[in-house]
């Protein structure tokens, strides 16, 4: 009764880089158009559409006003929004599989789009910095200088440092590895801009213990993909990328009560479910696209999944394990830190390319199983980034 | 020690975001204005919650019927903290560098707030802190801030 290998990603469309002259909906439509073409399909083949929105759990509203299916005249039977922090690709895949399984749709277009870079430029002109446009009115802590992601994630780093002796230099090794990968990815924002650990250590403190180079990018862009059944996928233009397994976890279950959510993510159930469904083991994963909104998140996941022991993430990343040539290649396209920030769609798109053998200079030889994780969905003060998603993909 | 010792009145024009005061947390904010630090407590097992929650260990019939806002110590220890060097919001440009910490209250829950009256460089995880009520009389609310505990 497993859903493993029954559904596939058959088309991918990416629009990366600043898009100040286009609206979000136009960027989304362009990414979907590219994904349909990449699959060798026609617009007429798409009979379902899902918009993927990086909303917080507290409930930002979707931009329904002019969705890409109308712009592209897709003959769809349904269109809706999946919205949840940095796990939107994973949740979108889970939803699409249900519609395919029940034969409500045959080819579904999914797309996530952001205009954070353009909005941040506007914010800057008003005296703000960063992504204040996504800060909701009324969340706890705003009168106290709580800047949500920056504030909460830096607590996690401070707690990990206090419990396990992790250093800023070790966190920096994660940023350096991401940059080394980005320098092999022409689509990455930081392509052609190599970085050393000294660059990291010399970058300004933003929200201590985090320095500027511990923080992810702010981006414009869109990632779209097409999903269909394994039977249909076999006849299409590109090699199918199968969904092997998925799993989810939530910090609001017990980690928050145990106060362990500042050094761990809700990996336990996500890992168990995804690997059980896929019938594979951690050692089978050839590249791991781990949600890296900040450097610390990578460290936590390396430990929580078991690539190293709890608290041993610092020495592990310092050894070069996650960079090019390392024992477990992590965020091989540069990740949110050095490629672009489209939540878990960034790592998802990279996983698809690795499995197709389209990753150019950064291609992992024999990449047959890749993992993509999601994280986020700030729900509630103080500082709960609750959701964790694990998606295993294979060729 | 006079009660007013842990109160600070700020009358400067308020340029920061306003607090979120809604039906769920109105008693908490009302308490702060009266210089009382309230937590949501289960009458059966004494478990404390913040923010408001259904008791994890007991049925609370009728809904949340066994829980009540009760005055707490206002004391705790720093669980995690950061130092904000960049004011992402212009209302904080005169405040940087400021400490924003997770405080593990003596009753159990974590709450986040600023730790003031200390050089940010001196702040450490595990440091005992206590409530400091920051009154904003012009706006009609009190913010719960923390400072190093005075024995």
Boltz contact constraints between the chains, C-beta under 6 A:
constraints:
  - contact:
      token1: [A, 127]
      token2: [B, 90]
      max_distance: 6.0
  - contact:
      token1: [A, 129]
      token2: [B, 88]
      max_distance: 6.0
  - contact:
      token1: [A, 130]
      token2: [B, 88]
      max_distance: 6.0
  - contact:
      token1: [A, 138]
      token2: [B, 20]
      max_distance: 6.0
  - contact:
      token1: [A, 141]
      token2: [B, 112]
      max_distance: 6.0
  - contact:
      token1: [A, 142]
      token2: [B, 17]
      max_distance: 6.0
  - contact:
      token1: [A, 143]
      token2: [B, 16]
      max_distance: 6.0
  - contact:
      token1: [A, 143]
      token2: [B, 17]
      max_distance: 6.0
  - contact:
      token1: [A, 143]
      token2: [B, 19]
      max_distance: 6.0
  - contact:
      token1: [A, 143]
      token2: [B, 143]
      max_distance: 6.0
  - contact:
      token1: [A, 144]
      token2: [B, 113]
      max_distance: 6.0
  - contact:
      token1: [A, 144]
      token2: [B, 114]
      max_distance: 6.0
  - contact:
      token1: [A, 145]
      token2: [B, 84]
      max_distance: 6.0
  - contact:
      token1: [A, 145]
      token2: [B, 92]
      max_distance: 6.0
  - contact:
      token1: [A, 145]
      token2: [B, 98]
      max_distance: 6.0
  - contact:
      token1: [A, 145]
      token2: [B, 100]
      max_distance: 6.0
  - contact:
      token1: [A, 147]
      token2: [B, 88]
      max_distance: 6.0
  - contact:
      token1: [A, 151]
      token2: [B, 100]
      max_distance: 6.0
  - contact:
      token1: [A, 154]
      token2: [B, 82]
      max_distance: 6.0
  - contact:
      token1: [A, 155]
      token2: [B, 80]
      max_distance: 6.0
  - contact:
      token1: [A, 155]
      token2: [B, 82]
      max_distance: 6.0
  - contact:
      token1: [A, 155]
      token2: [B, 102]
      max_distance: 6.0
  - contact:
      token1: [A, 158]
      token2: [B, 80]
      max_distance: 6.0
  - contact:
      token1: [A, 158]
      token2: [B, 81]
      max_distance: 6.0
  - contact:
      token1: [A, 158]
      token2: [B, 82]
      max_distance: 6.0
  - contact:
      token1: [A, 159]
      token2: [B, 80]
      max_distance: 6.0
  - contact:
      token1: [A, 162]
      token2: [B, 125]
      max_distance: 6.0
  - contact:
      token1: [A, 205]
      token2: [B, 85]
      max_distance: 6.0
  - contact:
      token1: [A, 206]
      token2: [B, 85]
      max_distance: 6.0
  - contact:
      token1: [A, 206]
      token2: [B, 86]
      max_distance: 6.0
  - contact:
      token1: [A, 207]
      token2: [B, 82]
      max_distance: 6.0
  - contact:
      token1: [A, 207]
      token2: [B, 84]
      max_distance: 6.0
  - contact:
      token1: [A, 208]
      token2: [B, 82]
      max_distance: 6.0
  - contact:
      token1: [A, 208]
      token2: [B, 83]
      max_distance: 6.0
  - contact:
      token1: [A, 262]
      token2: [B, 80]
      max_distance: 6.0
  - contact:
      token1: [A, 382]
      token2: [B, 102]
      max_distance: 6.0
  - contact:
      token1: [A, 382]
      token2: [B, 110]
      max_distance: 6.0
  - contact:
      token1: [A, 382]
      token2: [B, 112]
      max_distance: 6.0
